[in-house]
């Protein structure tokens, strides 16, 4: 894949300067993600990955993104196909296929998980390597189609080790980053809600829907603010980080889902059929929310807060 420049809508260099989780200014980080996703869901989603890459490389003491670069985080681990890493001097060579690669053809670099003899490890990859090939026609959804989420083939691609097997997920920052995704969900949901908030007229049913959306988004905003304060107070508490992320993502996901449903019920099909910006935003957010694993995530939360 040839080297690409940073997507003009993604302020990657600005994002690189955002405060890191636990720095004392985590709420400002969340607000940056909220603002970008509210303006455009795809921009927020790609910026969130770049922001996460900055935090991951900082925490794992690896080389961080440089000016002019846009990084993705390609860490999905489906059973098949498999991307494998073979040691080669002080680097590794990656070969195989990786699914769910958002920003493929847009990002200049990526943090990529690949299988080693000891398990899945994390590597940094320069996507201008000629062994990187984006597989066309591997995303068929209308929602998030602008995110360039494709399958990518690797053929002996040079990769720099960033984290040994298990180390990528065995850190509180993994869970802090999960809340960053929820901040994007929230920003997108606020933008969907604007269609209802700004709708003229004093219809009592419409006002009831508006009130329900306002209450749900208020609760989600409070959860994000509380999470930022808690992270800043105890950034290294692994158990608390995992519980917090599960809780906040559940609250925000519920609020976003309610917002999509209530706005549709209040306004009918017209905005979805006649307003391309709103229709795209609803489609994008609907797909983006499926980064949640729904009841599986709730079951994990239940196991954490149940009897020990």
C-alpha positions in Angstrom: 0.0 0.0 0.0 1.4 3.4 -0.9 2.0 6.0 1.8 -1.0 8.1 2.4 -1.3 11.6 3.9 -3.4 12.4 6.9 -7.1 12.7 6.1 -7.9 16.4 5.9 -10.9 16.1 8.3 -8.9 14.4 11.1 -6.8 16.8 13.1 -4.3 14.1 14.0 -1.5 16.5 15.2 -3.9 18.3 17.5 -5.2 15.0 18.8 -1.6 13.9 19.5 -1.3 16.9 21.9 -4.4 16.0 24.0 -3.9 15.2 27.7 -3.5 11.5 28.3 -5.9 9.5 30.5 -5.0 9.9 34.2 -3.0 13.1 33.5 -5.4 15.2 35.6 -7.2 16.5 32.5 -9.0 13.4 31.3 -12.3 15.3 31.0 -10.7 17.5 28.4 -9.7 14.4 26.4 -13.2 13.1 26.5 -14.6 16.5 25.4 -12.2 16.6 22.4 -13.6 13.2 21.3 -17.2 14.3 21.9 -16.7 17.4 19.8 -15.2 15.6 16.9 -17.8 12.8 16.9 -20.6 15.3 17.2 -19.4 17.1 14.1 -18.8 13.8 12.2 -19.0 10.3 13.5 -16.3 8.9 11.2 -13.9 11.7 12.0 -14.5 11.0 15.7 -14.0 7.3 15.3 -10.7 7.6 13.4 -9.4 10.4 15.8 -10.3 8.2 18.8 -8.0 5.4 17.4 -5.2 7.9 16.8 -5.6 9.2 20.4 -5.6 5.7 21.7 -2.4 4.9 19.8 -0.8 7.9 21.4 -1.8 6.7 24.9 -0.8 3.1 24.2 2.7 4.0 22.9 3.3 6.3 25.8 2.2 3.7 28.4 4.3 1.0 26.8 7.3 3.2 26.2 7.3 2.8 22.4 7.8 5.4 19.7 4.7 7.6 19.6 3.0 9.1 16.5 4.9 11.9 14.8 3.5 15.0 13.2 1.9 14.3 9.9 1.0 10.8 10.8 -2.4 9.2 11.4 -2.4 5.9 13.4 -5.0 3.2 13.6 -5.4 0.4 16.2 -6.1 -2.9 14.5 -6.6 -5.2 17.5 -9.6 -7.3 16.6 -8.9 -11.0 17.1 -11.5 -13.1 15.3 -10.9 -16.9 15.2 -10.1 -16.7 11.5 -8.3 -15.5 9.5 -5.1 -15.2 11.4 -2.3 -12.7 11.2 1.0 -14.2 12.4 4.3 -12.6 13.5 7.6 -14.3 12.9 10.7 -13.0 14.7 13.3 -11.5 12.4 16.4 -10.0 14.0 15.1 -7.2 16.4 11.8 -6.8 14.6 9.1 -9.2 13.3 7.6 -10.0 10.0 3.8 -10.1 9.8 2.0 -12.4 7.3 -1.6 -13.2 6.9 -4.9 -11.4 7.0 -6.3 -8.9 9.4 -10.0 -8.0 9.6 -11.8 -4.9 10.9 -9.0 -2.5 10.0 -10.6 1.0 10.3 -8.7 3.7 8.4 -7.2 1.2 5.9 -5.8 3.3 3.0 -6.2 6.4 5.2 -3.9 5.8 8.1 -0.1 6.0 7.7 0.7 3.7 10.6 -1.1 1.2 12.9 -0.8 -0.7 16.1 -1.6 -4.3 15.1 -2.1 -7.5 17.1 -0.6 -10.6 15.6 -0.2 -14.2 16.8 3.2 -15.4 18.1 4.1 -18.7 19.6 3.3 -17.3 23.0 0.0 -15.6 22.1 -1.2 -12.3 20.6 1.4 -9.5 20.8 1.2 -5.9 19.7 3.3 -4.4 16.9 3.8 -1.0 15.2 3.6 -1.0 11.4 4.4 1.6 8.8 1.5 1.1 6.3 3.6 2.3 3.4 5.3 -1.1 3.4 4.8 -2.7 0.0 3.6 -5.9 1.7 0.5 -4.2 3.0 -2.6 -4.6 0.7 -6.1 -3.4 1.4 -8.6 -6.0 0.3 -11.4 -4.2 -1.6 -15.1 -4.9 -1.2 -14.7 -6.2 2.4 -17.1 -3.7 3.9 -20.7 -3.7 2.7 -22.5 -1.7 5.4 -23.9 1.8 4.7 -23.1 2.8 8.3 -19.4 3.8 8.9 -18.6 3.3 5.2 -16.5 6.4 5.3 -14.2 4.9 8.0 -12.5 2.7 5.4 -12.9 -0.4 7.5 -11.5 -3.1 5.3 -9.7 -6.4 5.6 -5.9 -6.0 5.1 -3.4 -8.6 3.8 0.2 -8.6 5.1 3.1 -10.3 3.3 6.3 -10.3 5.3 5.6 -6.8 6.6 8.3 -5.3 8.9 6.8 -4.6 12.4 8.3 -3.2 15.6 7.3 -5.1 18.8 5.4 -2.8 21.2 3.9 -5.2 23.7 4.5 -8.9 24.6 1.6 -11.3 24.6 -1.0 -10.2 27.2 0.6 -6.8 28.0 -1.6 -4.8 25.7 -4.8 -5.7 27.6 -3.2 -6.1 31.0 -3.1 -2.4 31.8 -5.6 0.1 33.1 -5.1 2.2 30.0 -6.8 -0.5 27.9 -10.0 0.3 29.9 -9.5 4.0 29.9 -9.3 3.9 26.1 -12.6 1.9 26.0 -14.3 4.9 27.6 -12.9 7.1 24.9 -15.0 5.1 22.4 -18.0 5.8 24.6 -17.2 9.5 24.5 -17.5 9.3 20.7 -20.8 7.5 21.0 -22.1 10.3 23.2 -21.0 13.0 20.9 -22.7 11.3 17.9 -25.8 10.8 20.0 -26.0 14.5 20.9 -25.9 15.3 17.2 -28.7 12.9 16.5 -30.7 14.4 19.3 -30.2 17.9 17.8 -32.8 17.0 15.1 -35.4 16.6 17.8 -34.2 19.3 20.2 -34.4 21.9 17.4 -37.7 20.6 15.9 -40.4 23.4 15.9 -43.8 23.0 17.4 -45.3 22.2 20.8 -46.7 18.8 20.2 -46.9 17.1 23.7 -45.8 13.7 22.4 -42.7 15.2 20.7 -41.9 17.1 23.9 -42.1 13.8 25.9 -39.6 12.2 23.5 -37.4 15.3 23.8 -37.5 15.1 27.6 -36.6 11.4 27.6 -33.7 12.0 25.3 -32.5 14.9 27.4 -32.6 12.9 30.6 -30.8 10.0 29.1 -28.0 12.1 27.6 -27.6 14.0 30.9 -27.0 10.7 32.7 -24.5 9.7 30.0 -22.7 13.1 30.3 -22.5 12.7 34.1 -21.1 9.2 33.7 -18.4 10.4 31.4 -17.5 13.3 33.7 -17.4 11.0 36.8 -15.2 8.5 34.9 -12.7 11.2 34.1 -12.5 12.3 37.7 -12.1 8.8 38.9 -9.4 8.0 36.3 -7.4 11.1 37.3 -7.7 10.2 41.0 -6.6 6.5 40.6 -5.2 5.9 37.1 -3.5 2.6 37.9 -6.3 0.7 39.6 -6.9 -2.1 37.1 -10.0 -3.6 38.7 -11.7 -0.2 39.1 -10.8 0.7 35.5 -12.4 -2.4 34.1 -15.6 -2.0 36.1 -15.8 1.7 35.3 -15.4 1.1 31.6 -18.1 -1.5 31.6 -20.5 0.8 33.5 -19.9 3.9 31.4 -20.1 2.1 28.1 -23.4 0.5 29.2 -24.8 3.8 30.3 -23.7 5.7 27.1 -24.8 2.8 24.8 -28.3 2.8 26.4 -28.5 6.6 26.0 -27.4 6.5 22.4 -29.8 3.7 21.5 -32.7 5.4 23.2 -31.8 8.6 21.4 -31.9 7.0 17.9 -35.2 5.3 18.8 -36.9 8.3 20.3 -35.8 10.8 17.6 -37.2 8.4 15.0 -40.5 7.9 16.8 -40.9 11.6 17.4 -40.1 12.8 13.9 -41.0 9.9 11.7 -39.3 8.8 8.5 -38.8 12.3 6.9 -35.4 13.1 8.4 -34.1 9.6 7.6 -35.3 9.9 4.0 -34.8 13.6 3.3 -31.9 14.8 5.4 -28.7 13.1 4.2 -26.6 14.4 7.1 -29.0 13.1 9.7 -29.5 9.8 7.9 -25.8 9.2 7.6 -25.2 10.1 11.2 -27.9 7.6 12.4 -26.5 4.9 10.2 -22.9 5.6 11.3 -23.8 5.6 15.0 -25.9 2.5 14.7 -22.9 0.5 13.4 -20.4 2.2 15.7 -22.4 1.2 18.8 -21.8 -2.4 17.8 -18.3 -2.1 19.1 -20.1 -3.0 22.2 -20.6 -6.7 22.8 -24.0 -6.0 24.4 -25.0 -8.7 26.9 -21.5 -10.2 26.9 -20.2 -6.9 28.2 -23.0 -6.7 30.8 -22.3 -10.3 31.9 -18.7 -9.3 32.5 -19.8 -6.4 34.5 -22.1 -8.6 36.5 -19.4 -11.0 37.3 -17.1 -8.2 38.5 -19.7 -6.6 40.9 -21.2 -9.9 42.1 -20.1 -12.0 45.1 -16.3 -12.5 45.3 
